[in-house]
């Protein structure tokens, strides 16, 4: 299983090398779109306050669960020749915090958007946010700092926690 995980991860890393700057940008800056969307909802939505707080609760719980698993498992990050991104990353990789938080954010914001705007505009925003969460998760493979299993477990944690909140 480990060999399969490494081969899939290496495949995505090799694909990402041709657009490394783009994948780095998505990896490092993609979450800002979620934050801006959340701030927009906070200030311009008439939804109940407790609904507006669900992303904060989902993110906090997702962060705690992800870090608890990460420091229990203590899986080292992949090391690929030619990866310049990992020079400053000495933390553990399983599960992916970027994947878990981006999916927790996208799912919780999707629920709010569906309640606020269940029309075509809301659906377009929901699709965009969830696609962005997927791109953020893929970017972690493309820059070579996570295995595919890190990403899959991270996104499952983010989705599960958001669904429960």
C-alpha positions as CSV (number, residue, x, y, z in Angstrom):
1,X,0.0,0.0,0.0
2,X,2.8,2.4,0.9
3,X,4.4,1.8,-2.6
4,X,1.1,2.6,-4.3
5,X,0.7,5.8,-2.2
6,X,4.2,6.9,-3.1
7,X,3.7,6.2,-6.8
8,X,0.4,8.2,-7.0
9,X,2.0,11.0,-5.0
10,X,5.1,11.1,-7.3
11,X,2.8,11.1,-10.4
12,X,1.0,14.3,-9.2
13,X,4.3,15.9,-8.1
14,X,5.8,15.3,-11.5
15,X,2.7,16.8,-13.2
16,X,2.9,19.8,-10.9
17,X,6.5,20.6,-11.7
18,X,5.5,22.2,-15.0
19,X,3.2,24.8,-13.2
20,X,5.0,24.9,-9.9
21,X,4.3,28.7,-9.4
22,X,0.6,28.2,-9.9
23,X,0.4,25.2,-7.5
24,X,2.4,27.1,-4.9
25,X,0.0,30.1,-5.2
26,X,-3.1,27.9,-4.8
27,X,-1.5,26.0,-1.9
28,X,-0.5,29.2,0.0
29,X,-3.2,31.6,-1.0
30,X,-6.3,29.5,-1.8
31,X,-7.7,29.7,1.7
32,X,-8.0,33.5,1.4
33,X,-11.0,33.0,-0.9
34,X,-12.8,31.1,1.8
35,X,-12.0,33.8,4.4
36,X,-13.2,36.5,2.1
37,X,-16.4,34.6,1.3
38,X,-17.0,34.1,5.0
39,X,-16.5,37.8,5.8
40,X,-18.9,38.7,3.0
41,X,-21.5,36.3,4.5
42,X,-20.9,37.7,8.0
43,X,-21.5,41.3,6.9
44,X,-24.1,41.0,4.2
45,X,-26.2,38.0,5.2
46,X,-29.3,38.2,7.4
47,X,-29.0,34.6,8.5
48,X,-29.1,33.7,12.2
49,X,-25.9,34.3,14.1
50,X,-25.5,30.6,15.1
51,X,-25.6,29.6,11.4
52,X,-22.8,32.1,10.7
53,X,-20.7,30.6,13.4
54,X,-20.7,27.1,12.0
55,X,-17.6,27.6,9.9
56,X,-15.7,28.8,12.9
57,X,-16.8,25.8,15.0
58,X,-16.1,23.4,12.1
59,X,-12.6,24.8,11.5
60,X,-11.7,24.7,15.2
61,X,-12.8,21.1,15.6
62,X,-11.2,20.1,12.3
63,X,-7.9,21.7,13.3
64,X,-7.9,19.9,16.7
65,X,-8.8,16.5,15.2
66,X,-6.3,16.8,12.4
67,X,-3.5,17.8,14.7
68,X,-4.3,15.1,17.2
69,X,-4.1,12.5,14.5
70,X,-1.0,14.1,13.0
71,X,1.0,14.1,16.2
72,X,-0.2,10.6,17.1
73,X,0.7,9.0,13.7
74,X,3.8,11.2,13.1
75,X,4.2,10.4,9.4
76,X,7.1,12.1,7.7
77,X,6.5,14.1,4.6
78,X,7.5,12.8,1.2
79,X,10.9,13.6,-0.1
80,X,11.1,14.1,-3.9
81,X,14.2,15.1,-5.7
82,X,13.8,18.6,-7.1
83,X,11.2,19.7,-4.6
84,X,12.1,23.2,-3.4
85,X,9.0,23.7,-1.4
86,X,9.7,21.4,1.5
87,X,12.9,23.2,2.7
88,X,11.0,24.9,5.5
89,X,8.5,22.1,6.2
90,X,9.6,19.9,9.0
91,X,6.2,19.0,10.4
92,X,4.3,15.7,9.9
93,X,2.1,15.1,6.9
94,X,-0.7,12.8,7.9
95,X,-3.5,13.9,7.6
96,X,-3.2,17.0,5.4
97,X,-4.2,20.1,7.4
98,X,-4.7,22.1,4.2
99,X,-7.1,19.5,2.8
100,X,-9.1,19.1,6.1
101,X,-9.5,22.8,6.7
102,X,-10.3,23.7,3.0
103,X,-13.0,21.0,2.9
104,X,-14.3,22.0,6.3
105,X,-14.5,25.6,5.2
106,X,-16.1,24.8,1.8
107,X,-18.7,22.4,3.2
108,X,-19.7,24.8,6.0
109,X,-19.9,27.8,3.7
110,X,-21.8,25.7,1.2
111,X,-24.5,25.0,3.8
112,X,-24.8,28.7,4.6
113,X,-24.9,29.7,1.0
114,X,-27.6,27.2,0.3
115,X,-29.7,28.6,3.1
116,X,-29.0,32.2,2.1
117,X,-29.2,31.9,-1.7
118,X,-30.6,28.6,-3.0
119,X,-30.8,30.0,-6.6
120,X,-28.4,29.7,-9.5
121,X,-25.9,32.2,-8.1
122,X,-25.7,30.2,-4.8
123,X,-25.2,27.0,-6.7
124,X,-22.4,28.5,-8.7
125,X,-20.7,29.8,-5.6
126,X,-21.0,26.4,-3.9
127,X,-19.5,24.6,-6.9
128,X,-16.7,27.1,-7.0
129,X,-15.9,26.8,-3.3
130,X,-15.8,23.0,-3.4
131,X,-13.7,23.0,-6.6
132,X,-11.3,25.4,-4.9
133,X,-11.1,23.0,-1.9
134,X,-10.2,20.2,-4.3
135,X,-7.5,22.4,-6.0
136,X,-6.0,23.3,-2.6
137,X,-5.8,19.6,-1.8
138,X,-4.3,18.7,-5.2
139,X,-1.8,21.5,-4.8
140,X,-0.4,19.8,-1.8
141,X,0.4,16.8,-4.0
142,X,1.7,18.9,-6.8
143,X,4.2,20.7,-4.6
144,X,5.3,17.4,-3.1
145,X,4.5,17.9,0.6
146,X,1.8,15.2,1.1
147,X,1.0,11.7,0.1
148,X,-2.4,11.0,-1.6
149,X,-3.5,9.2,1.6
150,X,-2.8,12.3,3.6
151,X,-5.1,14.3,1.3
152,X,-7.9,11.7,1.3
153,X,-8.0,11.4,5.1
154,X,-7.8,15.2,5.4
155,X,-10.7,15.8,3.2
156,X,-12.8,13.1,4.9
157,X,-12.1,14.7,8.2
158,X,-13.1,18.2,7.0
159,X,-16.3,16.9,5.3
160,X,-17.3,14.8,8.3
161,X,-16.7,17.5,10.9
162,X,-18.6,20.1,8.9
163,X,-21.5,17.7,8.3
164,X,-21.8,17.1,12.0
165,X,-21.6,20.7,13.0
